[in-house]
Amino acid sequence: MIEIAETLALPFRFGFMQNAFLISVIVSVPTALLSCFLVLKGWALMGDAVAHAVLPGIVLAYVLGLPLILGAFAAGMLCAVATGYLAGNSRVKQDTVMGVVFSGMFGIGIVLYVSIETNAHLDHILFGNILGVGAQDLWTAGLISAAVATALIVKWRDLLLHSFDPAQARAVGLPVAVLHYGLLAALSLTIVATLSAAGLILAIGLLIAPGAVAFLTVRTFRAMLWVSVAVCMGSMVAGVYASFWLDSAPAPTIVLILTALFLAAFARRQVLTRRASARRVARG
């Protein structure tokens, strides 16, 4: 029995695994909270767009000798603002504009990356390097996560109304523009915080799946916030733990667990819906 317990606890004995578990817990809170608003507002593609668009900002920040976080944040906000401006001043729908903008910025980022000499691996930027995070990554992710999570928790009612009915939010006197760009800023910052854990491409899974699972599971938004955090944190910790024994990459393993949970929640919702329909037919 003792040997089994020691074997199960083996991943926690290594420093790099401890850091991986710690950053998983740190970034799971803001990504889960933000995913609820993105799902409710229908901004799944916006999260994907910003995640891809930060690449040229990272490369330019590296070339100029600036902190990578500044470049990533600036590029993410540029993508979000440009998307909103083009969609508001043309007949093209927003999802089409987002597809054009983020693919263009991602292409620029790739071209810039291959034109410079750097020790940074593109795979780590795109897919994350959760097993190689250090103290600086933990501090950066921790500070950003704390700021974003605090802002979302304090303003969740205003953001909920803005996400559900912007016209009503404007009618009751809420600063709609501030809430809109504040949510975009939170999205950009959260993606920066998840760079080490999941990378640019897989970050979208953390920003959408927890909220989608919670949306299919509970009926109130308050409960949705709690469930999404539990789902995201549990999936990230379980994914890192499973990757140790499976000898797989942690980030894809985490996303696969989130996908499995979404499919399970979807199947459960389908069963409950059919049972409710059957009861209504029987009563009628």
N, C-alpha and C positions, 0 to 999 in steps of 0.2 A: 504493500500500500504506500509506504514511504517512497519507494523507488518510482512508483507511478506519479506521485505528486511532484517529485523532483524533476522527472522527465517533462511533465506538463509545464512546470515553471521555468524550464531551461531558456526559452526566448527572453525572459525578463532579466537574465543574468548578464546579458551583453549590453554594453553602453550604446551601441548604434541602434539596438532594438528598443532600448528605453527611450531614446530620443524620438524614434519613430512612433512609439505609442503616445508619447507626450504631445508631439505636434499634431497627431491625429485627433486627440481630445481637444486641443486648442482650436484648430480650424473647423472642427465639426459644428461648433455652436453658431458662428456667424453664417456659414454656408447653409445650415439647416433653416435658420430663421429667415434668411433672405430668400431661400427657395420657396417658402410659403407665399411671399408677396409676388415672386416671379410667376408662379403657377396661377395664382389668382388673377394677376394682371395680364397673363398671356404673353409674358416676356421671355419665354424659353429661348427663342432665337436671339434675343438681345444678349442674353448671357453667353451664348455661343459666339456671337459677333465680337463682344468685348474680349472674351478669352483669346480669340485668335488675333485680334487687332493690337494687343499689347506687345507683340513680338518686335515690330520696328522700334518702338519706344525703348525696349530693353537693349537692342543693338546700338541705337544712337547714344543712349546713356553710357554704355560701355566705351564707345569711341570717344566721347567727350569727357570721360573720367568722372561722371556723375553717379550717384547711387542708382542702382537699377530700379529701385522702387519708384523713384521720381519719373523715370522714363516710361515705365509700365503704366503708372497712373495717368500720366499726361496722354499717352496714346489711347488708353481706354476711354477717357473722357472725350477726346477728339472724335473717336469713332461714334460714341453715343450722341454727341452734339451734332455731328455731321449727318448722322442718320435722321435725327429729328428735323433738322433744317431742310434736307432734301425731300423728306416725306411730306413736310408741311408746305413746300413751295413747288410741288410738281404733282402730276396726276398718277405717279407711280405709287403703289402701295408700300407700306412701311417694311413688310417682310422682304419685298424685292430689293428695296434700297439697302436694307441690312445685309442681304446676301452679297450685293455688289461691293459695298463699303468694306466689310470685314474680309472678303476674299482678296480685294485689292491691297489692303493694308497687310494682310498675311503674306501676300506675294512680295510686297516691298521688303518685309522683314526677312524673308528667305534670301532675297537678292543681296541685301545688306550684309547678312550673316556670312554668306559664302565669299564676300568680297574683302573680309577682314581676317586677320590672324588672331585667334583667341584660344585659350585653353578650355573655355566653357563648351561642354558637349551639347549639341543641339537636341539630342535625345533627352537630356536632363531638363531642358527648357520645355520641351513639348510634352514629355511624359512624367516628369518629376524625378526626384532622387531622394525619396523619403528615407532611405537607409543611410544617406550621406549627410543628413542635416546636422548642423553644428549649433553652438550657443547663439551665434548671431541670427541664424534662421529662426530659432525658437523665440528670441526676444522680438524680432520683427513681426513674426506671426502672432505672438502674444499681444503686443501692443495694438496692432491693427484689429485683431479679433475682439479685444476688449472694447475698443472705441466703437466699432461697428455694431457689436452686440448690444452695447449700452444704448446707442442711438436708436436702434430698432425696437428695443424693449420700451424705452421711454415714449416713443412716438408711434407705437404700433396701432393705436386706434385711429390716428390721423392718416397713417399710411394705408390702413385697411379701407377707410372711406375713399381715399384717393384712388386706390387700386380698383375698388368695386364700382364706384360712381364718381368720376372726376367732376362732372357737372354739379352734383350735390355738394361735393367738397368745396367747390368754388362759391356756391350759393350760401353756404354757412360761414363763409369768411376765412377758410383755411388758405394758407399761402401755397397754392397749387404748384407754382413754378419752383418754389423752394423744395417742396416734397418730391417733385419730379426729378430735379437734378440732384437732390440729396440721395435719392434711391439709386441713381446712376453712379454717383460718387461712391456709395457703399458697395455697389456691385464691382466697380473697378478696384477698390481697395481690397475687397475680399478675394478677388482673383489674384492680386499681388500676394496676399497672405498664403494662398494655396499653391503658389508656384513650386515650392520645395516639396510639398506633399504629393501633389497630383499632376503638376505641369499644366500647360495651357489647354491641351486637348481634352484631358480627362477631368479637368475642373468643372466642365459643364455637367458631368454626372452628379457631382456633389451639390451643384446649384439647382438641380431640377428634381432628381429622384426622391430625396427625402420629403419635399413638399408634396410631390405627387402621391407618394405612399400615404402620407398623413391625410391628404384630401380624400382618398378613397376609404380611409379607415374611420375617421371621426366626423362629427357634424358641426362642431363649433370651431371658430378660428383660434380661440385661446387654446383649446385642446390640440388643434393642429400644430401650433407652435411647439408644444411640449413633445408631441409624438414625433415630429420631424427631427428634433434634436436627439431624441432617444434612438431613432432609426439611423441617423447619420453617424452618431458617435459609436453606437454598437457595431455598425457595418465597418467603420474604419478600423476600430480596434480588432474586430474579428478578421478583417481582411489582412491586416499586418501579421496577426498571429498565424493565420492559415498559410500565408505566403512563406513563412519560415519553414514549415514542415513540407509544403508542396514544392519548395524551391522555385517559386514563381515571383514575378514582379508584384510588389504590394499594390500599386495604384490600380492596375487592371483587375486584380483580385477584389479590391474594394468595390469597384464599379460593377463587377459581376454579382456580388452579394446584393448590392442595391437593386440591380435589375431583377434578381430572383425575388426579392421582397416586393417589388412593384408588381410582378406577375402574380404573386400570391395574393396581394391585396386586391388586384383587379379580379382574380377568380373568386375571391370571397365576396366582393361586391356584386358580382354577377349572380352568384348563388342566392344572396340575400334579396336581390331585386326580383328574381324569379319566384322565390318563396312568397314575397309580399304580393306579387301579382296574382299568384295562385290563391292566396287567402282572400284577396278582393273579389276574384271570380267566384270563389265558393260562397262568400257572403251575399253576392249579388244574385 
